[in-house]
Amino acid sequence: MKLIALLLLGASSGAMAQAPTDTPLDSGWSVRIDPADAAAAKAHPKAAGWLPAHVPGSVQQDLIATGQVPDPFLGQNEGAIQWAGLTDWQYRTTITATPEMLARGHVDLVLDGLDTFARVTLNGRDILSTDNAHRQWRVPVKDVLHPGENMLEIHFASPIRTLQPMVLKEAHPLPGEYDSIYGDEPEGKQTSPYIRKPKYHYGWDWGPRIVNIGPWRKVHLQAWDSARIDTMRVTQEALGDASARLMGTFEVHADQAAPFTLRATIAAPDGTAAMPFERRVDLVAGVNHISLPLEIAQPQRWWPAGYGAQPLYTVTGGLSDASGSLGTVTHRIGLRKIDLLRDKDDHGRGFAIAVNGVPIFAKGANVIPFDSFPARVTPAKIRSLLSAARDANMNMLRVWGGGIYPDDAFYEAADEMGLMVWQDFMFGGAVTPPDPAYRENVRIEAEQQVARLQSHPSLVLWSGNNEVLSGWDSWDDRKTFRKAIGPDEQEKVAVGMAILFNGVLRKAAEEGDPDAVYWPGSPSANYEDKADQDHNGDRHYWDVWGGKKPVESYLDACPRFMSEYGLEAMPDMKTIREFAGKGPLAIDSPVLRAHQKFLKGEGNDRLLDYIGQRYAKPRDVAEFVYLSQVMQAEGIELAALHHRACRPVTMGSLYWQLNDVWPSISWSSIDSAGRPKALQYHAKRFYAPLAVAAAHAGGKTSLSLISDATTPTKATWRLTVMGTDGSNPKREEHEVTLPPLSSTLVAQPGDAALFGVGDAKAQIALAELVVGGKTVSRALIEPALPKDTPLPDPGLSATWSKDGRSLILHATRLARAVWVDFGMIDATLSDNAFDLMPGETREITVTSAAKPALLKRNLHIRTLAGEAHL
C-alpha cells in the first residue's frame, strides 16, 4: 500500500498539492417544528422547542428518542406518530470554517440523502432546494462561509401537505399503492405517486405507515483545489483466460484548463499490486470524462455462491498535477461475464441468467428495507441477514423497488458472499407521472445510483420497477383509471411510462453498467408481450395467498422465472412478546391485528384459512405461531422444489420475502429481531445444491432429482414406504448419474402403487438422494393431508451432550414438523423445523448466552402430534 501511495502522489519538485478532505457533519444537530407551521407548534409545544437530533436520521427517530412519541413498533403505537409526517421541520447545526478550509480552492456541501422536500440555508442564505430522497446533492459554499461559526439549516416540508392540494384538485389522481388507514389522505387520492421518496414509508401490507422526514444519509463538507475525481467506473472490454482488458472511466471536475496525470493501480485478491497504468491529460475547465485502459493478467473470475470463489480486485485511481496528489478513488471489483438468456423454445421464451457462460438457477428471496428507519441499520445487521441467506444456499437476492437503494455495505457483503443481486429501481407499483420534469429528476437519480453501484460484481441485473407494468395491464383500479381518463390521456400516461422504463432507465443502466443486464420491470416480458405470464419473462404469482388458491396450485405451471410468491407466517413468540407485552393474548387480539397489515388487519383470518386447509385449528396463540410457520415453510418448499424440478423451463425461484422492516406478521423467513422462522431452516434444505423433489398431488407423486453441480454426479435414489410407526418398511434403490445443471424426473408412482391396498393414511414414503453413501436430500411423501392423518405419539426423547452444547433428539415413531425452542431464552440452533423418521436420531448444536442448566429447564418441543412431554 505504501508503494501505491507513492506512485499516486508522484515525484514533484514543487509544493505538495492537497488531496480533497471530507469533513462529516454528524454532530451538534438540533430539530424542531418549523416556526412557520404554527398549528403544529401549538398542538405539540414540546417539539416546537429545539430537540437533539441525529444525522443521518429522521425526525421520527428523534421524537422517539426524546420521548415525544412512543415507539411505534410497540403495542398499538403506530397511530401516535402520524402527525410527524404531516408537519414541517427545521434542522440546524454549526459549521466551523477554519482558515485552512477557506484557503482551499473549493468547499462543497454534500448531502447524500434528504427526505424529501427540503430548503437548505447557510448563514441565512438559500443555497439549495431538493425534491428527491434517492439523490445526492452537492452545492458550492465557500463564498457563503465566513471564518468561525456558520449556521447551517435544513427546512423540511411535509411531503403529504406539499403535494395534497395538487392531488385533491385532480379529477383522476394517479393510482398509487396502499391507502392510508389514518384519514390523512382520502381513499384513492394518494400523494406518493408524485414524489421520489421510499414508497414503503406510506405503508405496505407488511409494514407501518411512517412518513419519514429528515437528512437520512450523510451530510459532509468536501474541500478540494484545482480538480477532483467525482466518479470512477471500471468496465470489462474483454475477459479471457490469459488476460482481462478493462476500461477505467473517470469523471473529473476541474476549475481551469491545465495538464494532469491520471494513474490507476490494481491490487490482486491476495493484495499484491501491479505497476500502475498512467495517462497524462489536459483537462478543460468544468466536467471531463477520461478513459484509461487497464489490464489484468491471468484473471480470476468471480462466481455466484456454489459455483466457485469470489476473488475481488482493488482498483485505485488517482489524480495529480505538478505539485502532487489531488486525491484517489477506490473500488473493489470482480471479473465475470453476465448474460440474460432469452432463447425461444416450445414453452415460449426463456429467462435465465448466465455467469461466465454457466446458466445459473437463481435460488433466493426478495429483500425489503431492513428497518422503517434506514439510517439506524448497521453494516453488522446487513451482513448478518446476507450471511443467513448464503447459509440457506441462496445465490440471489432481489432488492424490491418500493424501498431504498441499499447502502454500500449491502453490496460489499454480497460481493464477498457470492450473492447475485437483482436490483430494482425504486418504483413500488404506483403509476408514474408523465411529465418530462419528473423523468429528468429520475434520470439524475438513476445515473447517480448506477455510478455508485456499478463496480459491484454481485449486481447482475437492473430492473426498471416493481409491478408498475403488470399493474397497468391488469389491476382493477388501473382499469378504472384508464376508462375514466379517456384514450388520449391514457396514451399520454402509458407513453410516459414506456419512455421512463424502456428509455430513461434502460439508458442509465446499459450505458452506466454495461457489465450487467437491464430488464424494464418485475414482472415483465420486456415489452414483447403482456407482463406476468408463465411463458415469457418473470412472474409474480399470488393466486396462492392473494387469490386464496391452495398451495398445490403452485404445481400447475412452470414459469420461466418466478421472482415473487409467498405465504405469511407469525414471527417468533419471543418477538411477539417484545412488541405485545406480557398480558393475555388471543389470536384476534387488537395488538396482533395492529401488526398484521394484510387486508388492513384482517390478514390473520387468511392465515387461519391456510392453516386450516392442511393442519389442525390452532387452540391458542402459541400453536397459531407454530402452525403458521409450518404451513409457510412446507408451502414454499413445495413451490421452490417444483420450480427447480421445472428446470430448464424455469430458471429462478425467489420467494417473498427474506426480512421485515418492523415486528410484523408477514411473509418473511427471518423476523425483525433476526429470529429465523421455520421457512429459513427449510430453505437451506430445498435450496441445497443436490435435492430430491417429491410433489404429491391428485393421487400421484412426481419424483425429480435436481443438480446444480457443473459436472456429472453419481448418486443413488431410494424410496422407502413404511407405517408411521416404522412398521413394514419396503425399499427400492436405483443408481443414477445426474447430468450437470439439471432436473431429472425419475418416477411418477400413483398412491395405489406406492402405498398398496391397506390404510394409506397410516403410511408414509421417504424419498432420498444419496451421494457417496450420505443422504444429501430427502422428501417425505404423505398420501393424505396432515389434518386427515392419524399421527401417532412420536415417542420423542431428548438428551444433552456432556458439554451441554448439543441436543440429541430421538423419535420412536414419525415426528412431523419438529420445532425446538427455549421459551423466552434466545438460542441459535444448527437445525430446526424438520421431520424425524421412526427410529431416527438427530443432534442439534445449540448456541446461547444462557447457561446449559437454564436451557434444559426451558426446553420445549412441538410436533404436529402435539406438544412433547419430556
Order of alpha helices (4+ residues) and beta strands (2+ residues): alpha-beta-beta-alpha-beta-alpha-beta-alpha-beta-beta-beta-beta-beta-alpha-beta-beta-beta-beta-beta-beta-beta-beta-beta-beta-beta-beta-beta-beta-beta-beta-alpha-beta-alpha-beta-alpha-beta-alpha-alpha-alpha-beta-beta-beta-alpha-alpha-alpha-alpha-beta-alpha-beta-beta-beta-beta-beta-alpha-beta-beta-beta-beta-beta-beta-beta-beta-alpha-beta-beta
